[in-house]
Amino acid sequence: MTDTHSRDPEGPDFDLQGFLPYLLNQAAEATSRGFQEIYRDSYGFTRTQWRVMANLGKFGAMTARDICTISHIEKTKVSRAVASLEALGMLTRAPSDLDKRAEILSLTDAGRAAFDDLGQRALAYDRALRARLGTEASAMLDKVLASLMADRG
């Protein structure tokens, strides 16, 4: 493995270990795995199920298409997650008044309770990650990531 601190970013050879999109992805995966254990062990949710729940919990009722757009998750994954969450009693579907082909998804009371519980656990997980980074590095990371997301046009 290459030491990313001593690599020459201007060097002639491509080094995956120093490629920023790769590093960002690896960091996201590493930090997500710990929280994944929490929602998987507590509720049996997959990552996509949690992301569907999180979007419905944060933004309220919406279509599966809206979730795909917001979360950058492919349609088939969202469809499977929605079907399984409905079977678990976590969400309901209702016909859309605006588009008869679409369904409006909403959390049930059980879904809202699970979201509220996992939301509190997510906050604790976030606080622990930020404490590990330190206040200054955490604030800098927030700025850098916000800048990268703003530039994605």
C-alpha positions as CSV (number, residue, x, y, z in Angstrom):
1,M,0.0,0.0,0.0
2,T,1.3,3.5,-0.9
3,D,1.8,6.0,1.9
4,T,-0.5,8.8,0.8
5,H,1.4,11.4,2.8
6,S,4.6,10.9,0.7
7,R,3.0,10.4,-2.8
8,D,3.8,12.8,-5.6
9,P,0.4,13.9,-6.9
10,E,2.1,15.4,-9.9
11,G,3.8,12.1,-10.7
12,P,3.4,10.3,-14.0
13,D,1.7,7.2,-12.7
14,F,-1.9,7.0,-11.5
15,D,-2.1,6.0,-7.9
16,L,-5.6,4.9,-6.8
17,Q,-4.6,5.3,-3.1
18,G,-4.0,9.0,-3.8
19,F,-7.1,9.6,-6.0
20,L,-9.4,12.0,-4.1
21,P,-12.7,10.4,-5.2
22,Y,-11.3,7.0,-4.1
23,L,-10.2,8.4,-0.7
24,L,-13.6,10.1,-0.2
25,N,-15.4,6.9,-1.0
26,Q,-13.2,4.8,1.3
27,A,-13.7,7.3,4.1
28,A,-17.5,7.3,3.6
29,E,-17.5,3.5,3.6
30,A,-15.3,3.3,6.8
31,T,-17.4,5.8,8.7
32,S,-20.7,4.3,7.5
33,R,-19.9,0.8,8.5
34,G,-20.1,1.5,12.2
35,F,-23.5,3.1,12.0
36,Q,-24.6,0.3,9.7
37,E,-24.1,-2.1,12.6
38,I,-26.5,0.0,14.6
39,Y,-29.5,0.1,12.2
40,R,-28.9,-3.5,11.1
41,D,-28.6,-4.9,14.6
42,S,-31.5,-2.9,16.0
43,Y,-34.0,-3.1,13.1
44,G,-32.6,-5.5,10.5
45,F,-32.4,-2.6,8.0
46,T,-30.2,-2.7,5.0
47,R,-28.3,0.5,4.0
48,T,-30.9,1.3,1.4
49,Q,-33.8,0.8,3.8
50,W,-32.1,3.1,6.3
51,R,-31.6,5.7,3.6
52,V,-35.2,5.5,2.5
53,M,-36.3,5.8,6.2
54,A,-33.9,8.7,6.8
55,N,-35.3,10.7,3.8
56,L,-38.9,10.1,4.7
57,G,-38.1,11.0,8.3
58,K,-36.3,14.2,7.4
59,F,-38.4,15.4,4.4
60,G,-41.8,13.9,5.0
61,A,-44.0,12.1,2.5
62,M,-42.5,11.8,-1.0
63,T,-42.3,9.5,-4.0
64,A,-39.7,6.8,-4.6
65,R,-38.5,8.9,-7.5
66,D,-37.9,11.8,-5.1
67,I,-35.8,9.5,-2.8
68,C,-33.8,8.3,-5.8
69,T,-33.1,11.9,-6.8
70,I,-32.2,13.1,-3.3
71,S,-30.1,10.1,-2.3
72,H,-28.6,9.1,-5.7
73,I,-29.8,5.6,-5.2
74,E,-30.9,3.5,-8.2
75,K,-34.6,3.0,-8.7
76,T,-34.6,-0.8,-8.3
77,K,-32.8,-0.6,-5.0
78,V,-35.3,1.9,-3.7
79,S,-38.2,-0.2,-5.0
80,R,-37.0,-3.2,-3.1
81,A,-36.4,-1.2,0.0
82,V,-39.8,0.3,-0.1
83,A,-41.5,-3.1,-0.6
84,S,-39.6,-4.6,2.4
85,L,-40.2,-1.5,4.6
86,E,-43.9,-1.7,3.8
87,A,-44.0,-5.4,4.7
88,L,-42.3,-4.5,8.0
89,G,-45.0,-1.9,8.7
90,M,-42.5,1.0,8.5
91,L,-44.1,2.9,5.7
92,T,-47.3,3.2,3.7
93,R,-48.0,4.0,0.1
94,A,-50.9,6.1,-1.2
95,P,-51.7,7.2,-4.8
96,S,-50.4,10.6,-5.8
97,D,-53.0,13.2,-6.6
98,L,-50.5,14.8,-9.1
99,D,-49.3,11.7,-10.9
100,K,-51.5,8.6,-11.0
101,R,-48.5,6.4,-11.8
102,A,-46.7,7.6,-8.6
103,E,-47.2,6.6,-5.0
104,I,-46.6,8.9,-2.0
105,L,-44.6,7.1,0.7
106,S,-45.0,8.0,4.3
107,L,-43.7,6.6,7.6
108,T,-46.1,4.8,9.8
109,D,-46.1,5.4,13.5
110,A,-43.7,2.4,13.9
111,G,-41.5,3.9,11.1
112,R,-41.5,7.3,12.8
113,A,-40.5,5.6,16.1
114,A,-37.7,3.7,14.4
115,F,-36.5,6.9,12.6
116,D,-36.6,8.9,15.9
117,D,-34.6,6.2,17.7
118,L,-32.0,5.8,14.9
119,G,-31.8,9.6,14.6
120,Q,-30.8,9.9,18.2
121,R,-28.2,7.1,17.7
122,A,-27.0,8.8,14.5
123,L,-26.4,12.1,16.4
124,A,-24.4,10.2,19.1
125,Y,-22.4,8.4,16.3
126,D,-21.7,11.8,14.6
127,R,-20.6,13.4,17.9
128,A,-18.2,10.5,18.5
129,L,-16.7,10.8,15.0
130,R,-16.3,14.6,15.4
131,A,-14.7,14.1,18.8
132,R,-12.2,11.7,17.2
133,L,-11.4,14.3,14.6
134,G,-11.3,17.3,16.9
135,T,-13.2,20.5,16.7
136,E,-11.0,22.3,14.2
137,A,-10.5,19.3,11.8
138,S,-14.3,18.6,12.0
139,A,-15.2,22.2,11.1
140,M,-12.6,22.2,8.2
141,L,-13.9,18.9,6.9
142,D,-17.5,20.3,6.9
143,K,-16.3,23.2,4.8
144,V,-14.3,21.1,2.4
145,L,-17.2,18.6,1.9
146,A,-19.7,21.4,1.4
147,S,-17.5,23.0,-1.2
148,L,-17.1,19.7,-3.1
149,M,-20.9,19.1,-3.0
150,A,-21.6,22.6,-4.2
151,D,-19.2,22.1,-7.2
152,R,-20.9,18.9,-8.4
153,G,-23.2,20.9,-10.7
